[in-house]
Amino acid sequence: MKTSMRFDLVDLRLFLFVVEAANITRGAARAGIALASASERIRLMEQSLGAPLLERHRRGVRATPAGAALVHHAQLVIQQLERMRGELSEYADGFRGRVRLFANTTASAEFLPTALAAFLSQHPQIDIDMEERSSRDIVRAVAGNLAEIGIVGDEVNPAKELQIFPFAEDRLVLIAPRDHVVSHQRAIAFRDALAYDHVGLPAGNALQDQMEDHAARAGRRLRLRVRLPGFDAVCQVVGSGIGVAVVPATAARRYQRSAAIRIIPLVDTWAPRRLTICVRSFAALPAHGQKLVEHLRGRAQA
């Protein structure tokens, strides 16, 4: 007796989250579904299909060939649904569009809050799901239909596979207490800053991971005294004399007076940063996604 495939949108979104996270627990949490319910939904999907969708292993899960096919079609279904929502919202009240936006640390903390607040005020019918990711993860997510829009740093080159637009420019700098031994220097190489105690961001933070990669390439490790949740806390603790830190120049200038810090430019080639908007195809975005890209591009030109 054959069973019919009955996958609803909740199933499809859940499955995409699980595959992206490579973990059922984390995927269920992102979907807002209890673990037991998520596991049962996946079991019923596999039962309905008559084939396994996930391979379970000690470190998590990965899609089987059938699961990979489902990922592809689920992405198309959800993308088409979002396009429908966007187009219908032009004609009727009550329809809400939703855009999934991934951004790196600097964009998330320094440039997007004001830009998104203005956009959401102008478009009350559009919601935004924003997540902070590393630039490399963002390119993969946008190319794989897991996010409509990404904002990345120039440590990656999304133009190879995605359509890109300029967004913002900034540079990374070293901040130090005013009486620190490096405070009198006009500039410094990151390699030389590794001789001192650092104040960092949480493990897994995109910018923090990048700094630890640069330290590893220099054959050193960051001497981290403490990890803090954001640039404001980092600047305050550095100003208290605990250590030095690498932060965007925009954040450093904002806290320079109140946090008693000195700003020392980094001479490394990766210190200047251009932030770029990336999408699979602007023309293929739903209407509300196109509006957000146009808004961000307008902010960049302004």
C-alpha positions, 0 to 999 in steps of 0.5 A: 500500500503506497502512502502519499507525501504530505509535507506542509510548510512547517515541515519544509522550513524545519527540514531546511533549518535542520540540514543547515544546522546539521543538527536536529536540536538546533534546527528545531530551536530555530524553527521554534518547534520542540525537539520531540515534535521536530523529531516526529515530523521528520520521522513522518516525512521519512515514513511518507516518502518511504526513504531516509532523509537524514543520515544520523552520526555522532556529530549531528545529521546530514542530508541523504540523496533524497534529503538533498533533493528535498532541500532543493525543492523546499527552497524553491517552494519557500522562495516562490511563497515569499514572492507571492507574498510580496506581490500580493502585499501590493494589492491587499492589506493583511499580507506580510512579507518576510526577508531573511537577511544574513550579515557579518559582525560589523554590518550587524552591529554598526551599520544595519540597526539604523538602516533596518529601523528606518526600513521597518518604519517605512514598510510595516507590512514587511518583517526581517529575520536577521542573523549574524554569520561569517562572510563565508557562511553568508555567501554559501547560505545566499547561494544555497537559497537559505537567505535572500540577502547577505552582507559580507566583508571583502575577505570573500569574493561573492561576485563569483557566484552572486550579484553584488552591490556596495553597502558600506566602508569601514576599517578595523583598528586596535584600541588600547587604554590611554596609558598602554605601552602601544598608545603612543604608536601611530600605527601597528601591525596585528602581529605585533599586537599579539604580544599583549592581552586582548579583550575579545568577542564570544567564541563563534562571533564572525569577527572574533573567528577572523581575528583568531584565524589571523593570529594562527596565520602569524603562528600565535594565539590571542591572549584573551583575558575576557570575551564580551558580548558586543563592541560597547562592552569591549570598549568599556573594558579596554578603557579600564586597562584590561587589554587591547582589542580589534574593533571597527573604527566606527565603534572605536570613535563612538566610544573614544571619549567615554571609554578612555581609549586610544585608537591605533590604526592597523597597517594590515592589508585586511584592516580596510573593509568594504561591506557588500550586499549579495543576492542570487538575483535581484530580479528573482527576489520577491518584491519585499526583498527588492525593496530592502536591497534598494533601501540598503543601496540608497543608504550606501549612496547617501 
